[in-house]
Amino acid sequence: MRGAARSNDFAALRWNRKTVAEALARFKEVASFQGNSRTSFTEAGGRKRDGSMWVDAYCAMKTADRNYVFVCYIAKPGDDPEFRLLDGENILRVYTFDELDAAFLEWQKLRHSVDPT
């Protein structure tokens, strides 16, 4: 289609699938532990699959009694990301991209609450 953006065009954006994956890499590392019954990282969350989000990537940690998810939503190319920390379906906190260090500290604490090893 004439005039449609190509994947190379999105690389110029500050926030795209690649930069989101890079931002979530440390969250993925924390979520990668024996006993986690969720995928530690995915780039294809439900809102991406249904077309309501351009980027819907997340990291997750689940044990028998807890289900924590750190998700990144970008509605359309050029938008800033919104990061959410969830406990199941409940939003614990919403973060902007400049609050990722604080979000990561909270993510580490949650990891130790679900897997103290």
C-alpha positions in Angstrom: 0.0 0.0 0.0 1.4 3.3 -1.0 2.4 5.6 1.9 2.0 2.9 4.5 4.8 2.7 7.1 7.2 -0.1 6.9 9.1 -1.8 9.8 12.2 0.3 9.1 10.1 3.5 9.5 9.2 2.4 13.1 12.9 2.0 14.0 13.2 5.8 14.0 10.6 6.1 16.8 11.8 6.5 20.3 9.4 3.8 21.5 8.9 0.7 19.3 8.8 -3.0 19.8 12.6 -3.3 19.9 13.1 -0.5 22.5 10.2 -1.9 24.6 11.9 -5.3 24.6 15.2 -3.7 25.6 13.4 -1.8 28.4 11.8 -5.0 29.7 14.9 -7.2 29.4 15.8 -6.7 33.1 12.2 -7.4 34.2 12.3 -10.6 32.1 15.6 -11.6 33.8 14.0 -11.2 37.3 10.9 -13.2 36.2 13.0 -16.1 34.8 13.1 -18.5 37.8 12.4 -22.1 38.5 8.7 -22.4 39.6 7.4 -19.5 37.6 4.3 -20.9 35.8 4.0 -17.9 33.5 6.0 -16.9 30.4 8.7 -14.5 31.7 8.3 -12.3 28.6 6.1 -12.0 25.6 5.7 -9.4 22.9 2.2 -10.6 21.9 -0.2 -9.8 24.7 -3.9 -10.0 24.3 -4.5 -6.4 23.3 -1.9 -6.7 20.5 -3.6 -9.8 19.2 -7.0 -8.2 19.1 -5.6 -5.1 17.4 -6.4 -2.6 20.1 -2.7 -1.9 20.9 0.3 -1.4 18.6 2.6 -2.7 21.4 1.4 -5.0 24.2 4.4 -6.6 25.8 4.7 -8.0 29.3 6.7 -9.9 31.8 5.0 -12.1 34.3 5.6 -14.1 37.5 3.1 -16.6 38.8 3.1 -19.0 41.7 0.2 -20.9 43.4 -1.1 -17.8 45.1 0.3 -14.7 43.2 0.1 -13.6 39.6 2.2 -10.5 38.9 2.4 -8.9 35.5 4.5 -5.9 34.3 2.9 -4.7 31.1 3.8 -2.1 28.5 1.1 -0.6 26.3 1.6 1.7 23.3 -1.7 2.5 21.5 -0.2 3.6 18.2 3.2 4.5 16.7 4.6 7.7 18.1 2.8 7.4 21.4 4.7 7.2 24.7 4.4 3.9 26.5 2.3 3.2 29.6 3.6 0.6 32.0 1.3 -1.1 34.5 2.1 -3.3 37.4 -0.7 -5.8 37.9 -1.6 -8.3 40.6 -4.0 -10.6 38.6 -6.5 -8.2 37.1 -5.8 -5.5 39.7 -3.7 -2.5 38.7 -1.2 -1.9 41.5 0.5 1.1 39.9 0.9 2.9 36.6 4.4 4.1 35.5 5.7 6.4 32.8 8.9 5.5 31.0 11.0 7.8 33.2 9.8 5.8 36.3 11.2 2.5 35.1 13.9 2.3 37.7 11.3 2.6 40.5 9.1 0.0 38.7 12.1 -2.3 38.5 12.8 -2.0 42.3 9.2 -2.9 43.0 9.4 -5.8 40.5 12.4 -7.2 42.3 10.6 -7.0 45.7 7.7 -8.9 44.2 10.0 -11.6 42.9 11.4 -12.1 46.4 7.8 -12.4 47.7 6.9 -15.2 45.3 10.4 -16.9 45.1 12.6 -16.1 48.1 15.6 -18.1 46.7 
